[in-house]
């Protein structure tokens, strides 16, 4: 992947959606929930007002409707502002 986000934006590779329930039932594609966690793949330089707190490789949690979905080399990524990220998971 060769993408460099601008300003205070980040590129995130979402975790795959759950395939099975805790009880072992398979979830059809139409009923799968959008994942709310993913791995940061690229980070913009920030702005004069926004210091970038996330870095490549961080696992983050974001809002359900955050970001714009893009497809690069056959893989779906999300591009969102750093402010849409709720937490960095340790």
N, C-alpha and C positions, 0 to 999 in steps of 0.2 A: 504494500500500500504506500503510495506516495502522495500524501495530502498534508497540507499545512494550514490549519484553521487560522483565521484572522481574529484580531482583537481579543476578547475574553471568551472565545468559543473553544469547545473541546470536542473531540471525536471519540465516541464510545462504541465498543463492540458489546452489544447486549448479550447477557447470558441466555442460553437456549431455553425455550419455554418447556415447562414440565410435560413429560410424555405420559406419566401415570400418576394416579392419585395415591395417597398414603395407603389406601386399601388395596392397591394393585390394579385398579381399573384403568384402561387406556383412555386418554382424552382425545377426542377428534380435533382436527385442525381448526374447525370453526368455533370450538369452545375454549381454546387455549387462551389464557390470560397473557397480556403483554408483560414481559419480564421487567422488573423494577430495579435490577442491578446489572452492572456490566463492568468491563475493563476499559480504562482510558488508553486510547491508542495514539493520540496526538493532542498537543496543547498549544493554544495560541500564545502570543507574547504578553497579553494583558494590555491594559490601558493606563493612562496617567492616574485614573481613579480606582482601577481594579487590579490588585496584585493577585497573580495566579497562585492558588493554594494547592491545586491538584497537579500531579505529574504523570507521565506515561507509566503504565503498569499498575496504577492505583485501581482498586476495586471500589466502585462507588454505588450509592443508592440515589435514585432520581425519581421525580414525580411521574405519575401514570401517563400524563399527556405531554411530558416535556420533550423537546427536541423535534428535529425534522429527520425523517428516515431517508437515507440515501443508499444506493447500491454501488459498490466499488469492486471491480473484479469478481462479481458474482456473490459478494458478501454484503449483508445489510448492516449498516452502521447508523448511529444517531449523531447528529451535530446539534449541540445545545450550548447555551451560555453557562458559564460556571455557576451563576446564581441559581440555575435550575437543579443543581446537584445539592442533595440534602445532607449527605454524609459520606465520609471516606471510611470504608470498612477495614479494620486492622487485621 
